[in-house]
Structure formats: C-alpha cells, structure tokens
Amino acid sequence: MLMRQPCPSLQFAYAPPFGATIQDTGVQFSVFSRSATAMRLLLYNKVTDREPAEIIDFDRDADRWGDVWSMHVPNLAEGQLYHFQANGPWAPERGHRFDSTARLIDPYTQALAGEYQKGKDGVVRPPKCVVVDGEFDWEGDRHIRRDISESVIYEMHVKGFTKSKSSKVKHPGTYLGVIEKIPYLKDLGVTAVELMPVNEFPIKDIHGNKMDRSNYWGYDPMAFFAPHRGYASDSTPGAQVREFKEMVKALHKAGIEVILDVVFNHTCEGNEKGPTLSFKGLENQVYYILSEGQHYCNYSGCGNTLNGNHPVVREMIFHCLRHWVHNYHIDGFRFDLASILSRDTKGNLIPNPPMVELIAEDPLLADTKIIAEAWDAAGAYQVGSFGGARWAEWNGRYRDDTRGFWRGDSGTLGALATRLAGSSDLYEHDNRPPHCSINLITTHDGFTMNDLVSYKDKHNIANGEDNRDGDNHNISDNYGVEGPTRKKAITVTRDRQIRNMMTTLLLSQGVPMLVSGDEVRRTQKGNNNAYCQDNDISWFDWRLATKNADMLRFVKALIKFRREQPTVRRKTYLTGQPVDGRAIPDVSWYAPDGTHLNWNQSELAMVAYIAAPTRIEDPEGLGRDMVMMFNSTGQDRVFKMPEIGWGMNWNLFIDTAVESPGDIYPDVDGPVPATGHSLSMACHSMKVFVGNS
C-alpha cells in the first residue's frame, strides 16, 4: 500500500468572504450595507495622501448582490490603500447615520496604515486600509493543541513587555521585541502568553493630534481583522501582518501558545457624539445595540455596544475568529466583557445565546481555547454560568476570595479551600471540569501583585481624572506604610504575602494566570487603572529580574512543579472520598492541631492533605501526596502533621517565611519534618510538603 506523504509547505488558510481579496487580475472589494443608496471605493497612492488618487463608484445594478456591494478592480495588487464611502439616509431616529463625506474603514480590512490626518474641512481622515497578501512561510508550524488543563497563562502587553530601555532588545515595543525575549518566557516556564489587545485601535485622536490620555491598553477596537500597526518595527503598510506571524511562529517553536484578548463588545466610534469611521457609516442600526433608534446602549462602559447576536455581526465575529486561528495560527481567545455576547439585539440577557454557542460549536475552532470575562459594565455577572464545558472563565471569585484570605478577612477560610480545590461550587453543577476556572489574583486591570501588598488605596492621579477612575474595592493592604518602605517588619510581611499568593495560585486546581512582571515584583506605584500610562508606570522594568531574582527563582520553581505534578492539575473534582483503592480520601482538611477542621472557626489557619490522583488520571504514576499548611493569622503558630501522613516520607517544598534559597526547593528535596509531628508556622506564611514515595 502506498502511504501518503504530508507536504510540509501545505498550509490551511481561511478566506473571509468580505473585504479586499487579491485575485489573478486585480482585487475584489466586498462590503455589506443594507441601507446605503450608493457606495464608492477611494484609492490612495501613498499613506500620506490626504485625498484619494481615484474614486470608483459601485454600480448599484451590476455591483450589488443582495445587501453586499462587490466589485472587481483590475490591475491592483498587494499594498493598495483604500477606504469605502457610502451615501444613505441621515435618520438617527431610525438608526441611520450615513455621511457621504466620511472615509470609512473596511470592517474586514486585514491591515491599516498611517494615522488620522489633520484637516480644517471637518472631514475625518482615518488610517487607510491595506490590501494584504496573506502568503507566509509557516515552515510547517501548527497549533500546539496543549490541553487547557496543562496550561500556565502569562498575561502581557506586546509593547510594554520590551519598550523600556532596560529590555536591551533591538526592536523595543514590537512583535519582534517579543521574539527577542522568548528565552525569558521559556525559562520562566509559562505555556501560553495572553496578549492584551493586538487588534487595531487608535493611536492618535480623530484630528490627528496626540491624545491627552494615550490609548495604551488598546481596549478600543477599530478593525477586528487587523494586527495593530503600532507594534510593528517596519512602517511599510502591511508589515505588521508579517511581523505578527513571525512572532507567533517563534513562540510556537518554543512551545508557547498564543491567546488573544479580543474586544467584541464595542468599537472606538463611541456614542452619538462620536465620529463616523466605519460601522456607523455602513449600517449603524445593524452593528450597534440602539435604544429608541438613535441612542447607543452602553453595556461596555465605552459609549456603545456591538450588536453581537445580530446575524450579520455574529457572522463577522465568526469569520474574524477563524481568520485569526487559521491565518495567524492563534491558539485561543479571551473575550473581554463576554457577557455582552449573551445579550440579544435589544440588550436583554438571554439563555443559550447564539453567538456563545456558535463559538463553542464551530468545527474550525475546535482546537481553540475560549475564555470568557464573564461579566460586563452594565451589571451582568455570569461567573460560573457562562456557556458550557467548552468555555473557561476568568474566575473573579477566585481573585476576591484568595486576596481576602491572605489579607486576613474573616469568613474566608471555607472560600479559600473551595477555590484551592477547583471552584466546584461554580462549575460542577453544569458538568464543567476544574479547568473551566481560570484562576487569577491580579490582571492588567487593577493592582500588580507588588502593589496589592503595598497599597491600601489606589493612586491614579497620573491618569488625569482626580483619582475617580479605577476600582475602589481592591482587597489590598499595605501592612503599615502606604507605598515603598525600608521598615524590615513590613518588607518581610510583604515578601511573604506575595509568596503566599503565588503559591496558592500555582498549586490550586484549575488553570493559573499570572500577570507579566508579577514574578519580579513590577510596580505601578499604586495605579490600579493604568490604561493611559504608556510609560515606565506600565512597562516591564527588566532590571527587576536581577533586583528581585529571589522572587523570580521562587515563581519559576513553582511553575516547574505545577507542570510536572498532576496532583495539582486534576481534570475531575476532589471529592473528599477514598479513591483508587487507597484508604485515604483525595482531599481532607485539618485544624492546626491535627483534628478535623471546624469550618465555622474564625481562625484563618488550616491544613490541606491532597492525595495523588488515580492511575486513570495519572497513568505514569507521577503524582505525589501533598500537605499544604496555611497560617493567615498575625501570630506564629504550632501546626501538627495530620495523622494520615505519619507513615509517609516527606520533603519540604515551600516555606514562605524563610529567606531564599530556603523558601523553595526546586527539586523537592528540602528537609524532612522534625520528629514529633509538630511544626512551627510563622505568621502570614505557608508550608508545603511533598511525599517522596
């Protein structure tokens, strides 16, 4: 029998049905507009051209097919710059906002070039669309397809990761700069980077001026199919497409997946006072959720709300996700304010929303990780109830309960235990496994880990909003002094608390996500909403990797242990019952004195005994029993090893109260517990022991 040999150069690509498509003799331009009475194509020769070199009218009879305007223009090629322009009714009361002078960004454009251009004629000149040839030598690259239960996610900002001079890269603040720092990511041990928005967003305002508050985070999309031009080192139109692909290919070569933070909940066009840049000028009442015809519903907190469950918009999102997965080899998505995808065309939250189901069931996204930020800015909070088993969620309850426990908040003992065990209270009832919980303590939005233990209050004056912006509910503490201090007692407590929370995060069931820089104690000086801080406040300071090398070593060892140890990566929930023929339960909880834990006790101190998983889940028998001791009180205590662990051989893995290198033993070969089964536990500390047989 002849065996079919794979062709290494053959790659699957996905062609969205709209936008600019290169053909043998020219370019086909296609755009949806149901209510336009005329459509024009504006062609430019150079990025700096203020006026088009040629305007071509679509023939209403020959170039319109249903609600799609489509026209072939011969002799055009890759790199061609263009806008659309549409005539139609100006009738805000009926949802129409056509402006025949507006230059419109193609909703399906695959790249933008240039900036908004200044002008005194009242016409907004947005960045120009670029005709893109997606040809790229992937050299056989494929999606890594790592099970999400095996993931350690690292949230990072493409620009901020290498923009600081301390990064010492050749291409700071760019996709290529990320490539230069891949050895750091690989050494850290993370399995996936979750990139803050890389879809196109405005760099300057609509008048071509520098913004009073820069758009650093990028949560203000203007072209969903296009990688951000501002992160390319080459300013040639369309170069960002090639550089982005080079970054993905290099990350994959290092075994690191790429997850995109996508913002399908609003656009940069804002409300009725905002500019007409794209969607408003093509079919406003289709693309946005409107109230009384003319007012924009603001479930996003950003002025408008994308009409995600309208069939046309749903189709656009569907094509967009396929485009990123198959043309850019993206491994997953985190959906910003995903609860908006659960709202119907009138803004009502609905069960089984079509968009959410479509994403989960699409066969071309079957290998893709899908993660929801399961809330929005209008009061929807769906943590534990978003989608089905295909959907993972940012677990906001994990964040709050873990912060509260380590701060010493009363009533958090049981909550911490539940989060540590995988949040079965949130997910098990719907047959969703532990890896549906994306465990996090910090994110881009809020305090860094360092600031969480250094500030009681936010310090956002630099944002120019009189400290009114940002969350007031931070569940943080400063332990005696607001901000930096040299007081030994305070610095010791802060060090312990960071180690406590990192240990909890990386040893919990579920999927951990840490924020770029937390592993080296990056600070934003108490700013918990640094969306506009495109400067040293937000950028990764690479000097910290040396200054705080002990913390970096600690986190690296934790990640290594997690990746090697199936005991903390179960695919099923802990039950508290004996399993696999063993006489001990898979998890049991004890008071410091070794007796069974009273969940009503006010003291935040406990011991968790977690048994190795079954051979069904761990066929190679790599799992080890673990004892985790928690003392979140302000007093030193004596703990006892639980009786069920007396006959085992134990090695100390972690003691967060000890200075480096005794805080962690990367090879899990630390000291054995003292005889007598009694152990001293410092205040605000953790100990972790691992069975060695």
LINRA-V853833 format. One record per run of one state. SS is the DSSP state (h for helix, s for strand, l for the rest). FROM is the first residue (numbers start at 0). TO is the last residue. If there is no record, write none. Layout:
SS	FROM	TO
SS	FROM	TO
//
This chain:
l	0	17
s	18	22
l	23	24
s	25	31
l	32	36
s	37	43
l	44	52
s	53	56
l	57	62
s	63	64
l	65	66
s	67	73
l	74	79
s	80	86
l	87	88
s	89	90
h	91	93
l	94	94
s	95	96
l	97	102
s	103	103
l	104	110
s	111	112
l	113	115
s	116	116
l	117	123
s	124	124
l	125	126
s	127	129
l	130	146
h	147	149
l	150	150
s	151	155
l	156	156
h	157	161
l	162	163
h	164	166
l	167	173
h	174	179
l	180	180
h	181	187
l	188	190
s	191	194
l	195	197
s	198	200
l	201	219
s	220	226
l	227	227
h	228	230
l	231	237
h	238	252
l	253	255
s	256	261
l	262	278
h	279	286
s	287	287
l	288	288
s	289	290
l	291	293
s	294	295
l	296	304
s	305	305
l	306	309
h	310	326
l	327	330
s	331	334
l	335	336
h	337	341
s	342	342
l	343	347
s	348	348
l	349	352
h	353	360
l	361	361
h	362	364
l	365	367
s	368	371
l	372	373
s	374	374
l	375	379
s	380	380
l	381	389
s	390	393
l	394	394
h	395	406
l	407	411
h	412	419
l	420	422
h	423	429
l	430	432
h	433	435
s	436	439
l	440	447
h	448	451
l	452	459
h	460	462
l	463	486
h	487	506
l	507	509
s	510	514
l	515	516
h	517	519
l	520	542
h	543	546
l	547	547
h	548	563
l	564	564
h	565	567
l	568	576
s	577	577
l	578	583
s	584	584
l	585	585
s	586	589
l	590	594
s	595	595
l	596	603
s	604	609
l	610	624
s	625	630
l	631	635
s	636	639
l	640	641
h	642	644
l	645	648
s	649	654
l	655	662
s	663	663
l	664	676
s	677	680
l	681	683
s	684	690
l	691	692
//
